[in-house]
């Protein structure tokens, strides 16, 4: 018989082994009945061998299946299982021959009718030792097969899903095409699946036992698609964040991942227990297209979204802007992930605002690459939709990757419209109302505070010159864009969520979480930088101050800004003074002790209270 289990021949040779074990067990039971006072422990051993025979029969049925046999073909443990079973059968046959030789001898055959046979003590010990050896071999054989099943289980599940889903998808597509003939709109839907639209829904059910029992999880996921519902059955292991596979994916260690996969210690389907993210999500952090391509080639699923927040590897990549490897372009990694993702085609403004473009944080070049593949008609969408997309991208003040070039690329208008630039949308961070103008003003305030901090560090420690120049260039780019907005005629006193652009600038300034003393000394510098931007657009400082002051007294204006220095507190703007020159402007902040002033006067004005049981005043 062949030493290596093949796809077909392996099943036949193992079937032969199972038949031999069955015949030997029958012979053993027959011979043992012929002996007088057979030891009880030997009878139990024969019973154990009989049970192992049933287990081998189950293994033989698994090998008879084409899916299992193909998966077991190259398994080292499967080969060892066959070799151990073969060795156990050889020992069984030798034992049966010895027993049959005694039973069928002439002398015993003549005296058999008179009384049962008695086994010699030396033969008894020899047979006991041989039975124990056979049982050990069968136990090892079963353990090897169990190890094999654990290793190939993900592959068997994937093969099973592929066999069941392919006919279903083909029949569904053909049926949909048949129903869509002559209907141009339905044919259009078939050419591209619209992902991320408001009408699409995703549901997932996960079934698992307590983690101390098993790490296996079964997931049933359903996604509403234009042609109906797409259902997926997945089985995977939940692993901790500290697992070797996660760390190898984060570090871009392809060799380490190969070793873990080949040894069965990990698989491409594994997910981290607390967020449901796959190894693809953590490979995004290095922005290594070779690691992503390796995991996808091993069977990793690019459509897995994790638990919460729902985010595919592609969405995570463009949202986090490639994690550690920030200076490298995301285009190669996006190309790899898009090649293994379902078609992401957006045709309406609603679909675009709920798709991957809405999560984008990167360069203008990277945005164009993604836009051309996800929304070819992007620049035919309404201007307000493009403004809303640019606003969401610019809503994070400390994001170093959002640049005015990206905003200009998204808008792509020769002449900006003031009404469109002040289109109100919701923040992706806290769902509060924002506009593109207020987001740009807030970024300018944040960068002005950063410049002040770097300047003070440079004066105190003689460091930070290079960083100051870098951030100054960023500030100049955003201030240039803001001046373009002013030239387009945007309203300087437009109130959104209790903030005018001036208040949004102050909010960005106080977003920098430095000490209170530093803010008290440098806020005038930031304020005058803001006023200089207004001066380039020909804004009258006195008239601007009068209108802003009127709004502050008549409208509910946001004047409190959280900041952190050891503990969370609130920075409150009491008011400001204004004049015809920047030097006439000053901002007044509340003192840290102001919050206690009200408590003090409450105690003073509180009426005298009498103690229960005290003597009345005379």
Long-range contacts (C-beta under 8 A, 24 or more apart in sequence): 1-86, 3-79, 3-83, 4-79, 5-63, 5-69, 5-72, 5-73, 5-75, 5-78, 5-79, 5-82, 6-73, 7-66, 7-69, 7-70, 7-73, 8-69, 10-63, 10-69, 10-72, 10-73, 10-78, 10-82, 11-60, 11-63, 11-64, 11-69, 13-82, 14-56, 14-59, 14-60, 14-63, 14-82, 14-85, 15-60, 15-63, 15-64, 17-56, 17-60, 17-82, 17-85, 17-86, 17-89, 18-53, 18-56, 18-57, 18-59, 18-60, 20-89, 20-92, 20-93, 21-49, 21-52, 21-53, 21-56, 21-85, 21-88, 21-89, 21-92, 22-53, 24-89, 24-92, 24-93, 24-95, 24-96, 25-49, 25-50, 25-53, 25-92, 27-96, 27-99, 27-100, 28-92, 28-95, 28-96, 28-99, 31-96, 31-99, 31-100, 31-103, 32-99, 34-103, 34-112, 34-116, 34-117, 35-116, 35-117, 35-118, 35-119, 36-115, 36-116, 36-117, 36-118, 37-118, 38-119, 39-124, 39-128, 41-128, 42-124, 42-127, 42-128, 42-131, 45-128, 45-131, 45-132, 45-135, 46-131, 48-135, 49-92, 49-131, 49-134, 49-135, 49-138, 52-135, 52-138, 52-139, 52-142, 55-138, 55-142, 56-85, 56-138, 56-141, 59-145, 67-156, 67-159, 67-160, 67-163, 68-152, 68-156, 70-159, 71-152, 71-155, 71-156, 71-159, 72-148, 72-152, 75-148, 75-151, 75-152, 77-144, 77-145, 77-147, 77-148, 77-151, 78-144, 78-145, 78-148, 80-141, 80-144, 81-141, 81-142, 81-144, 81-145, 81-148, 84-137, 84-138, 84-140, 84-141, 84-144, 85-137, 85-138, 85-141, 87-137, 88-134, 88-137, 88-138, 88-141, 91-130, 91-133, 91-134, 91-137, 92-134, 94-130, 95-127, 95-130, 95-131, 95-134, 98-123, 98-127, 99-127, 147-264, 150-264, 151-264, 153-235, 154-235, 154-236, 154-267, 154-268, 154-269, 154-299, 157-234, 157-235, 158-299, 161-232, 161-233, 161-234, 165-232, 172-227, 172-228, 173-227, 176-227, 176-228, 189-226, 189-227, 190-226, 190-227, 192-343, 192-345, 193-225, 193-226, 193-342, 193-343, 193-345, 194-226, 194-345, 194-346, 194-347, 194-351, 195-342, 195-343, 195-344, 195-345, 195-346, 195-355, 196-344, 196-346, 196-351, 196-354, 196-355, 196-356, 197-346, 197-348, 197-350, 197-351, 197-354, 197-355, 198-350, 198-351, 198-354, 199-224, 200-224, 200-225, 202-305, 202-310, 208-238, 211-238, 211-273, 215-239, 217-271, 234-269, 234-301, 234-304, 235-269, 236-267, 236-269, 236-270, 236-271, 237-266, 237-267, 237-269, 237-270, 237-271, 238-270, 238-271, 238-272, 238-273, 239-266, 239-270, 239-271, 239-272, 239-273, 240-272, 240-273, 241-272, 241-273, 241-274, 243-270, 243-272, 245-270, 245-279, 246-272, 246-279, 246-282, 249-279, 249-280, 249-282, 249-283, 249-291, 249-295, 250-282, 250-283, 250-285, 250-286, 251-286, 252-283, 252-286, 252-288, 252-290, 252-291, 254-290, 254-291, 254-294, 257-291, 257-294, 257-295, 258-294, 261-298, 268-295, 268-298, 268-299, 268-300, 269-299, 269-300, 269-301, 271-304, 271-306, 275-306, 275-307, 275-308, 276-304, 276-305, 276-306, 276-307, 277-304, 277-306, 277-311, 277-316, 278-304, 278-306, 278-313, 280-304, 280-313, 280-337, 281-306, 281-311, 281-313, 281-316, 283-313, 284-313, 284-316, 284-317, 284-320, 284-322, 284-323, 284-333, 285-320, 285-322, 285-323, 285-324, 285-325, 286-322, 286-323, 286-324, 286-325, 287-317, 287-322, 287-323, 287-324, 287-325, 287-328, 287-330, 287-333, 288-325, 288-333, 289-332, 289-333, 289-335, 289-336, 292-333, 292-336, 292-337, 293-336, 296-336, 296-337, 296-340, 302-337, 302-340, 302-341, 303-341, 303-342, 311-359, 312-341, 313-337, 314-338, 314-341, 314-356, 315-356, 315-359, 318-356, 318-359, 318-360, 318-361, 318-362, 318-366, 318-370, 319-359, 319-360, 319-361, 320-361, 321-361, 321-362, 321-399, 321-401, 326-400, 326-401, 329-363, 329-365, 329-366, 330-362, 330-366, 331-365, 331-366, 331-369, 334-366, 334-369, 334-370, 335-369, 338-373, 344-373, 344-374, 345-374, 345-375, 345-376, 346-374, 346-375, 346-378, 347-375, 347-377, 348-381, 349-381, 349-382, 349-385, 352-378, 352-381, 352-385, 352-389, 353-385, 353-388, 353-389, 357-389, 358-389, 358-392, 358-428, 359-428, 360-393, 361-393, 361-396, 361-399, 361-401, 361-402, 362-401, 362-406, 363-401, 363-403, 363-405, 363-406, 364-403, 364-405, 364-406, 364-408, 364-409, 367-406, 367-409, 367-410, 368-409, 379-412, 383-411, 383-413, 383-417, 383-420, 384-420, 384-423, 386-410, 386-411, 386-412, 387-411, 387-420, 387-421, 387-423, 387-425, 387-436, 388-423, 388-425, 390-436, 391-423, 391-425, 391-434, 391-435, 391-436, 391-439, 392-425, 392-427, 392-428, 394-436, 394-439, 394-440, 394-443, 395-427, 395-428, 395-429, 395-434, 395-439, 396-429, 397-439, 397-442, 397-443, 397-445, 397-446, 397-508, 397-511, 398-446, 398-511, 400-474, 403-474, 403-477, 404-477, 404-478, 404-480, 404-481, 405-477, 407-436, 407-440, 407-481, 408-481, 415-488, 416-484, 416-485, 416-488, 417-488, 418-485, 418-488, 418-489, 418-490, 418-491, 421-485, 421-488, 421-490, 422-490, 422-491, 422-494, 424-496, 432-497, 433-496, 433-497, 434-496, 434-497, 435-494, 435-496, 436-485, 437-482, 437-485, 437-490, 437-494, 437-501, 438-496, 438-499, 438-501, 438-504, 439-504, 440-478, 440-481, 440-482, 440-485, 441-482, 441-501, 441-502, 441-504, 441-505, 441-508, 442-504, 442-505, 442-507, 442-508, 442-511, 443-478, 443-508, 444-475, 444-478, 444-479, 444-482, 444-505, 444-508, 444-530, 444-533, 445-504, 445-505, 445-506, 445-507, 445-508, 445-509, 445-510, 445-511, 445-526, 445-530, 446-508, 446-509, 446-511, 446-512, 447-471, 447-474, 447-475, 447-478, 447-508, 448-475, 448-505, 448-508, 448-509, 448-525, 448-526, 448-529, 448-530, 449-508, 449-509, 449-510, 449-511, 449-512, 449-514, 449-519, 449-522, 449-526, 450-512, 451-475, 452-518, 452-522, 452-525, 452-526, 453-512, 453-514, 453-518, 456-518, 456-522, 479-533, 482-533, 483-533, 483-536, 483-537, 486-533, 486-534, 486-536, 486-537, 486-539, 487-537, 492-534, 492-539, 492-544, 492-547, 493-547, 493-548, 493-551, 495-551, 495-555, 495-557, 497-558, 498-555, 498-556, 498-557, 498-558, 499-557, 499-558, 500-548, 500-551, 500-557, 502-530, 502-548, 503-557, 503-558, 503-559, 505-530, 506-561, 506-573, 506-587, 507-558, 507-561, 510-561, 510-562, 510-563, 510-571, 511-561, 511-563, 512-563, 513-563, 513-564, 513-565, 514-563, 514-565, 515-565, 516-563, 516-565, 516-571, 516-592, 519-563, 519-571, 519-589, 520-589, 523-587, 523-589, 524-585, 524-586, 524-587, 527-582, 527-585, 527-586, 527-587, 528-582, 528-583, 528-585, 531-582, 531-585, 532-582, 535-582, 540-580, 541-578, 541-579, 541-580, 541-581, 541-582, 541-584, 541-585, 542-578, 542-579, 542-580, 544-578, 545-576, 545-578, 545-579, 545-585, 546-578, 548-576, 548-578, 549-576, 549-578
